Amino acid sequence: MKILHRLTLLPCLLAACAEPPAPSAVTRTDSAGIAVVESSGPAWGEGEAWTVGEVRVDLARGEGDVDYEFDRIRDLMRLATGEIVVAEPTRVRLYDERGDLQWSFGRDGQGPGEFGRLTDLEMRGDTIVAWDYWQRRVTLITQAGELARVVTIAEGILGSDLLLLGDRLALETRFASMEEGGPMGLVRVPSAILAADWEGRILETITDSPGSEGVRVAGPGGISDHRAIFGRSSHLAELRGDLVIGDAVFLGFRQFDADGNLKRMVRGVRDLTLTDSLYQDERDARLESSQDRTLTLEGLSLLPRPHLRPAYLELRVDRTGAVWLREHRGEIRNFLHQDPRHWEVFGADGEWLGAVTTPAGVEIYEIGDDWILGMRPDDLGVQHPIVLHLDRGGATSSER
């Protein structure tokens, strides 16, 4: 399998090579054919930030009507018609622009039209593409809710996310766990981005991704693996047929073409120092969280204390080509849905525009010209797929 590009860069692309520019300045340079865009601060002034407004559509209609009840939503997608596609682990449903159910497709199982665990939705022309993470299968569904085709990806994929790059499938293979006998301490194991065709054949490796940070420690009970406190993770998205990869080391991202060639690097200069208070909040919450029942105080004390926080927790590309990076204030805080969410936005030209705030608890799946598609749990934990209004303050741009 040919590796077309390795994710390596000259150090001067990742750090300032000279004195920083004036506040809010943006510099555009070319380094060996790679466009580099660096902003020393956000461009928006007071009152210029985009704002998120009222709920336009809410698909959940209260208890008693199973057509409008949702469980473990895995992905949401809005079509050009305004229709909304909802993926749960074993079914796909389509609702019209008013929120009325049009059809439901799928059930638990291993046959055609059945699913083990759906994780991703994409569009190929006018056909819905549903990715089954567990069964390594792509199911193509017509907009009338009928089965069009099933494609099984070749064996050897440990687990992956799915993107469409042009007319090829792009799959990120993730490591199941850190290798036995591997290094101790903070470990970040890369994963590969593979290209596959519509017959399920793996064609080549496009590039690699930094992966997620974990910690291997030796304690009284032996060697154990843990999630790192304020650990960095890699993030993938599609941008006009290109691949966007963010490693959360700096506030920005890298853009590759579909063959794995680095085209552009975008960066905003920002202080990422992890404060003692933010670290202590996450450490205390990690200990108390039901997600970490096996983590004792003694074991927690063995995890390293990072000096820098990840540059962001999530990455989204909107339909205008802008890239949204969500501020990282701790995984447990995110899990508890406590605070409004802050996103730093880079325009389609790479300039750092500024921050957008989205409501507390709303998971964002897609962002359009004047709307945001997300999921909001209510006080009882009931999931509400919603469309929110997005006001760009008169900014105009065409959807990709």
VEXDREN-2710 file (C-alpha; in Angstrom, 1 decimal):
% VEXDREN-2710
k/r/px/py/pz
1/MET/0.0/0.0/0.0
2/LYS/1.6/3.2/-1.1
3/ILE/1.9/6.0/1.5
4/LEU/1.5/9.3/-0.4
5/HIS/2.2/11.7/2.4
6/ARG/3.4/11.6/6.0
7/LEU/2.0/14.2/8.4
8/THR/5.3/16.0/9.0
9/LEU/6.1/19.7/8.8
10/LEU/9.1/22.0/9.2
11/PRO/9.1/23.4/12.8
12/CYS/8.8/27.0/11.5
13/LEU/5.3/26.1/10.3
14/LEU/4.2/25.2/13.8
15/ALA/5.7/28.1/15.7
16/ALA/6.5/31.7/15.0
17/CYS/9.8/32.0/13.2
18/ALA/10.1/35.8/13.8
19/GLU/8.6/38.5/15.9
20/PRO/4.8/38.2/16.0
21/PRO/2.8/40.7/13.8
22/ALA/0.8/43.5/15.1
23/PRO/-2.5/42.7/17.0
24/SER/-5.2/41.3/14.7
25/ALA/-2.9/41.2/11.7
26/VAL/-3.1/38.3/9.2
27/THR/0.0/37.2/7.2
28/ARG/-0.2/35.0/4.1
29/THR/3.0/33.4/2.8
30/ASP/4.0/30.5/0.7
31/SER/6.5/27.8/1.9
32/ALA/7.5/25.3/-0.7
33/GLY/4.2/25.5/-2.5
34/ILE/2.2/25.3/0.8
35/ALA/0.0/28.3/1.6
36/VAL/0.4/29.5/5.2
37/VAL/-2.1/31.8/6.8
38/GLU/-1.4/33.1/10.3
39/SER/-3.5/35.5/12.4
40/SER/-2.2/37.2/15.4
41/GLY/-5.7/37.7/16.8
42/PRO/-9.4/37.7/15.8
43/ALA/-10.5/40.1/13.1
44/TRP/-14.0/40.8/14.4
45/GLY/-14.5/44.0/16.4
46/GLU/-17.1/44.7/19.0
47/GLY/-20.6/43.7/17.8
48/GLU/-19.4/41.9/14.6
49/ALA/-19.5/38.3/15.9
50/TRP/-22.0/35.9/14.4
51/THR/-24.9/35.0/16.8
52/VAL/-27.0/32.0/17.4
53/GLY/-30.7/32.6/17.8
54/GLU/-34.0/30.8/18.2
55/VAL/-35.0/27.2/17.5
56/ARG/-36.5/26.9/14.0
57/VAL/-37.4/23.2/14.1
58/ASP/-37.6/20.7/16.9
59/LEU/-38.2/17.1/15.8
60/ALA/-39.0/15.8/19.3
61/ARG/-42.8/16.2/20.0
62/GLY/-43.1/14.9/23.5
63/GLU/-43.8/11.5/25.0
64/GLY/-46.1/8.9/23.4
65/ASP/-45.3/9.3/19.7
66/VAL/-42.5/6.9/18.8
67/ASP/-42.0/8.5/15.4
68/TYR/-40.7/11.6/17.2
69/GLU/-38.7/10.0/20.0
70/PHE/-34.9/9.6/19.6
71/ASP/-32.4/7.3/21.3
72/ARG/-28.6/7.6/21.1
73/ILE/-28.4/9.9/18.0
74/ARG/-25.2/9.1/16.1
75/ASP/-25.4/11.7/13.4
76/LEU/-27.6/14.4/11.8
77/MET/-27.6/15.8/8.3
78/ARG/-29.6/18.5/6.6
79/LEU/-30.3/18.2/2.9
80/ALA/-30.5/21.0/0.4
81/THR/-34.3/20.7/0.5
82/GLY/-34.3/21.4/4.2
83/GLU/-35.1/17.8/5.0
84/ILE/-33.3/16.3/8.0
85/VAL/-31.7/12.8/8.2
86/VAL/-31.3/11.3/11.7
87/ALA/-29.0/8.3/12.3
88/GLU/-29.4/6.2/15.5
89/PRO/-27.4/3.0/16.0
90/THR/-29.6/0.8/13.9
91/ARG/-31.9/3.0/11.8
92/VAL/-32.1/6.1/9.6
93/ARG/-35.1/8.4/9.5
94/LEU/-35.9/11.3/7.3
95/TYR/-38.1/14.3/8.3
96/ASP/-39.3/17.1/6.0
97/GLU/-38.4/20.8/6.6
98/ARG/-41.4/21.2/9.0
99/GLY/-40.2/18.2/11.1
100/ASP/-42.8/15.6/9.8
101/LEU/-41.6/12.0/9.5
102/GLN/-41.3/10.8/5.9
103/TRP/-39.8/7.4/6.3
104/SER/-37.8/5.1/8.6
105/PHE/-35.2/2.6/7.3
106/GLY/-33.2/-0.2/9.0
107/ARG/-33.2/-2.4/12.1
108/ASP/-30.8/-4.3/14.2
109/GLY/-29.1/-7.1/12.4
110/GLN/-26.4/-8.2/9.8
111/GLY/-28.4/-8.5/6.6
112/PRO/-28.9/-5.9/3.9
113/GLY/-30.7/-2.9/5.3
114/GLU/-29.7/-3.8/8.9
115/PHE/-27.1/-2.2/11.1
116/GLY/-24.9/-2.9/14.0
117/ARG/-23.8/0.6/14.9
118/LEU/-24.2/3.5/12.6
119/THR/-21.8/6.4/13.2
120/ASP/-21.7/8.7/10.1
121/LEU/-24.0/10.1/7.4
122/GLU/-22.8/11.5/4.1
123/MET/-24.4/12.4/0.7
124/ARG/-23.3/11.0/-2.7
125/GLY/-25.2/12.9/-5.3
126/ASP/-28.9/12.4/-4.3
127/THR/-28.2/9.2/-2.3
128/ILE/-27.8/9.0/1.5
129/VAL/-24.6/7.1/2.6
130/ALA/-24.8/5.5/6.1
131/TRP/-21.6/4.0/7.7
132/ASP/-21.9/1.0/10.0
133/TYR/-18.8/1.2/12.2
134/TRP/-19.1/-2.3/13.7
135/GLN/-19.8/-4.2/10.5
136/ARG/-17.5/-2.1/8.2
137/ARG/-20.4/-1.5/5.8
138/VAL/-21.6/1.4/3.7
139/THR/-25.3/1.3/3.0
140/LEU/-26.7/3.6/0.3
141/ILE/-30.3/4.7/0.7
142/THR/-32.4/6.6/-1.8
143/GLN/-34.2/9.8/-0.8
144/ALA/-37.4/7.7/-1.0
145/GLY/-36.1/5.5/1.9
146/GLU/-35.3/2.5/-0.2
147/LEU/-32.1/0.3/-0.2
148/ALA/-29.9/1.1/-3.1
149/ARG/-26.7/-0.8/-2.3
150/VAL/-24.5/-2.3/0.4
151/VAL/-20.7/-2.0/0.2
152/THR/-18.5/-4.0/2.7
153/ILE/-15.0/-2.6/3.3
154/ALA/-12.1/-5.0/3.2
155/GLU/-11.0/-6.6/6.5
156/GLY/-8.2/-5.2/8.6
157/ILE/-9.9/-1.9/9.6
158/LEU/-9.8/-1.7/13.4
159/GLY/-12.4/1.0/13.6
160/SER/-12.9/4.2/11.7
161/ASP/-14.7/7.4/10.9
162/LEU/-16.0/7.9/7.3
163/LEU/-15.6/10.9/5.0
164/LEU/-16.2/11.3/1.2
165/LEU/-13.4/12.9/-0.7
166/GLY/-14.5/13.4/-4.2
167/ASP/-15.9/10.0/-5.3
168/ARG/-13.7/8.0/-2.9
169/LEU/-14.4/6.9/0.6
170/ALA/-11.9/8.0/3.3
171/LEU/-11.6/6.0/6.5
172/GLU/-9.6/6.8/9.6
173/THR/-8.3/3.6/11.2
174/ARG/-7.9/3.9/14.9
175/PHE/-5.8/1.8/17.3
176/ALA/-7.8/-0.4/19.6
177/SER/-5.4/0.2/22.5
178/MET/-1.8/1.1/23.2
179/GLU/0.5/-1.7/22.2
180/GLU/1.5/-4.2/24.9
181/GLY/5.0/-3.6/26.0
182/GLY/5.0/-0.1/24.5
183/PRO/6.4/3.0/26.1
184/MET/5.2/4.3/29.4
185/GLY/3.9/7.8/30.1
186/LEU/2.1/10.1/27.7
187/VAL/1.6/8.3/24.3
188/ARG/0.1/9.5/21.1
189/VAL/-0.3/6.7/18.5
190/PRO/-1.1/7.9/15.0
191/SER/-3.8/6.4/12.8
192/ALA/-4.0/6.2/9.0
193/ILE/-6.4/7.8/6.6
194/LEU/-7.2/5.2/4.0
195/ALA/-8.9/5.6/0.6
196/ALA/-11.4/3.0/-0.5
197/ASP/-13.5/2.6/-3.7
198/TRP/-17.2/1.7/-4.0
199/GLU/-16.4/-2.0/-4.3
200/GLY/-14.9/-1.9/-0.7
201/ARG/-11.3/-2.2/-1.8
202/ILE/-8.6/-0.3/0.1
203/LEU/-6.7/1.7/-2.5
204/GLU/-4.0/3.4/-0.6
205/THR/-3.0/5.4/2.4
206/ILE/-3.8/9.1/1.9
207/THR/-1.9/10.4/4.9
208/ASP/-1.7/9.8/8.6
209/SER/-3.4/11.5/11.6
210/PRO/-1.8/12.2/15.0
211/GLY/-4.4/10.2/16.9
212/SER/-5.4/10.6/20.5
213/GLU/-3.2/11.0/23.6
214/GLY/-3.3/8.3/26.3
215/VAL/-1.3/7.6/29.4
216/ARG/0.3/4.3/30.5
217/VAL/1.2/4.2/34.1
218/ALA/2.7/1.6/36.5
219/GLY/0.9/1.6/39.8
220/PRO/0.5/-0.7/42.8
221/GLY/-1.9/-2.9/40.8
222/GLY/0.3/-3.1/37.7
223/ILE/0.3/-1.3/34.4
224/SER/-2.9/0.5/33.3
225/ASP/-3.9/2.7/30.5
226/HIS/-6.0/5.9/30.9
227/ARG/-7.3/8.9/29.0
228/ALA/-4.9/11.8/29.4
229/ILE/-6.2/14.8/31.4
230/PHE/-6.6/17.5/28.8
231/GLY/-5.3/15.1/26.2
232/ARG/-5.2/16.1/22.6
233/SER/-7.1/14.3/19.9
234/SER/-7.0/14.5/16.1
235/HIS/-10.0/15.8/14.1
236/LEU/-11.0/15.2/10.5
237/ALA/-13.4/17.0/8.1
238/GLU/-14.0/17.4/4.4
239/LEU/-13.6/20.9/2.8
240/ARG/-14.6/21.2/-0.9
241/GLY/-13.1/17.8/-1.7
242/ASP/-10.0/18.3/0.4
243/LEU/-9.2/16.7/3.8
244/VAL/-8.8/18.9/6.9
245/ILE/-6.8/17.5/9.8
246/GLY/-6.5/19.2/13.2
247/ASP/-4.2/17.9/15.9
248/ALA/-5.2/20.4/18.6
249/VAL/-1.6/21.3/19.2
250/PHE/-2.1/24.8/17.9
251/LEU/-5.3/26.9/17.1
252/GLY/-5.6/25.9/13.5
253/PHE/-5.6/23.1/11.0
254/ARG/-3.9/21.6/7.9
255/GLN/-5.6/21.1/4.6
256/PHE/-4.6/18.3/2.2
257/ASP/-5.9/17.4/-1.3
258/ALA/-7.5/14.0/-1.9
259/ASP/-4.1/12.5/-2.7
260/GLY/-2.6/13.5/0.6
261/ASN/-0.6/16.5/-0.5
262/LEU/-0.4/19.4/2.0
263/LYS/-2.0/22.5/0.5
264/ARG/-2.5/24.9/3.3
265/MET/-1.8/25.5/6.9
266/VAL/-4.0/27.9/9.0
267/ARG/-3.0/29.1/12.4
268/GLY/-4.1/31.6/15.0
269/VAL/-1.6/32.8/17.7
270/ARG/-3.1/32.1/21.1
271/ASP/-1.9/31.4/24.6
272/LEU/-2.8/27.8/25.5
273/THR/-1.5/27.8/29.1
274/LEU/-3.5/25.4/31.3
275/THR/-4.4/27.2/34.4
276/ASP/-4.3/25.5/37.8
277/SER/-8.0/26.1/38.4
278/LEU/-9.0/24.6/35.1
279/TYR/-6.8/21.6/35.6
280/GLN/-8.0/21.0/39.2
281/ASP/-11.6/21.2/38.1
282/GLU/-11.1/18.6/35.5
283/ARG/-9.0/16.4/37.8
284/ASP/-11.7/16.5/40.5
285/ALA/-14.5/15.9/38.0
286/ARG/-12.6/13.0/36.5
287/LEU/-12.3/11.3/39.9
288/GLU/-16.0/11.7/40.7
289/SER/-17.2/10.8/37.2
290/SER/-19.0/7.6/36.7
291/GLN/-17.0/7.3/33.4
292/ASP/-13.9/6.6/35.6
293/ARG/-15.1/4.3/38.3
294/THR/-11.8/2.3/38.3
295/LEU/-9.7/5.4/38.6
296/THR/-8.5/5.8/42.2
297/LEU/-7.0/8.9/43.7
298/GLU/-3.7/7.1/43.8
299/GLY/-4.0/6.2/40.1
300/LEU/-5.0/9.7/39.2
301/SER/-1.9/11.1/40.9
302/LEU/0.2/9.2/38.4
303/LEU/-1.2/10.9/35.4
304/PRO/1.0/13.8/34.2
305/ARG/-0.1/17.4/34.6
306/PRO/0.1/19.1/31.2
307/HIS/1.3/22.7/31.0
308/LEU/-0.7/23.5/27.8
309/ARG/-4.3/22.7/27.1
310/PRO/-5.5/21.3/23.8
311/ALA/-6.2/24.1/21.3
312/TYR/-9.7/22.8/20.8
313/LEU/-12.1/19.9/21.5
314/GLU/-14.0/19.7/18.2
315/LEU/-13.6/20.8/14.6
316/ARG/-16.4/21.5/12.2
317/VAL/-16.4/22.8/8.6
318/ASP/-19.5/24.8/7.6
319/ARG/-21.1/25.0/4.2
320/THR/-19.4/28.3/3.4
321/GLY/-16.0/26.8/3.9
322/ALA/-15.4/28.3/7.3
323/VAL/-13.7/26.2/10.0
324/TRP/-15.1/26.2/13.6
325/LEU/-12.9/25.1/16.5
326/ARG/-14.5/24.5/19.8
327/GLU/-12.7/25.7/22.9
328/HIS/-11.5/22.9/25.2
329/ARG/-12.4/23.4/28.8
330/GLY/-12.4/19.8/29.9
331/GLU/-14.0/16.6/28.8
332/ILE/-16.1/16.1/32.0
333/ARG/-17.4/19.6/31.8
334/ASN/-18.4/18.8/28.2
335/PHE/-20.1/15.6/29.3
336/LEU/-22.2/17.3/31.9
337/HIS/-23.4/19.9/29.5
338/GLN/-22.8/22.7/32.0
339/ASP/-21.7/25.7/30.0
340/PRO/-22.4/27.5/26.7
341/ARG/-19.9/26.4/24.1
342/HIS/-17.4/28.8/22.5
343/TRP/-16.1/28.3/19.0
344/GLU/-13.2/30.1/17.3
345/VAL/-14.1/30.6/13.6
346/PHE/-11.6/30.8/10.7
347/GLY/-13.1/32.1/7.4
348/ALA/-12.9/30.3/4.1
349/ASP/-9.8/32.4/3.3
350/GLY/-8.1/31.2/6.5
351/GLU/-8.4/34.4/8.5
352/TRP/-9.2/34.1/12.2
353/LEU/-12.5/35.9/12.5
354/GLY/-13.5/35.5/16.1
355/ALA/-15.7/33.6/18.6
356/VAL/-19.2/32.3/18.3
357/THR/-21.2/31.0/21.3
358/THR/-23.7/28.2/21.0
359/PRO/-26.2/27.2/23.7
360/ALA/-25.2/24.9/26.6
361/GLY/-25.7/21.2/25.9
362/VAL/-26.3/21.5/22.2
363/GLU/-24.1/19.1/20.2
364/ILE/-23.4/20.6/16.8
365/TYR/-23.5/18.3/13.7
366/GLU/-23.8/20.7/10.7
367/ILE/-23.6/24.4/10.1
368/GLY/-25.1/26.2/7.0
369/ASP/-25.4/29.7/5.8
370/ASP/-28.0/30.7/8.3
371/TRP/-28.7/27.6/10.4
372/ILE/-27.1/25.2/12.8
373/LEU/-28.2/21.5/13.0
374/GLY/-27.7/20.0/16.5
375/MET/-29.1/17.9/19.3
376/ARG/-30.1/19.2/22.7
377/PRO/-31.0/17.0/25.6
378/ASP/-33.7/18.3/27.9
379/ASP/-33.7/18.0/31.7
380/LEU/-35.0/14.4/31.5
381/GLY/-32.3/13.4/29.0
382/VAL/-34.7/13.3/26.1
383/GLN/-32.9/14.0/22.9
384/HIS/-34.2/16.9/20.7
385/PRO/-32.8/17.2/17.1
386/ILE/-33.1/20.9/16.4
387/VAL/-32.3/23.6/13.8
388/LEU/-31.1/26.9/15.2
389/HIS/-31.0/30.2/13.5
390/LEU/-27.5/31.6/12.7
391/ASP/-27.0/35.3/12.1
392/ARG/-23.8/36.1/10.2
393/GLY/-24.4/39.8/10.6
394/GLY/-24.8/40.5/6.9
395/ALA/-21.8/38.5/5.8
396/THR/-22.4/36.7/2.6
397/SER/-20.9/33.5/1.2
398/SER/-22.0/30.7/-1.0
399/GLU/-22.6/27.2/0.4
400/ARG/-20.1/24.6/-0.8
END
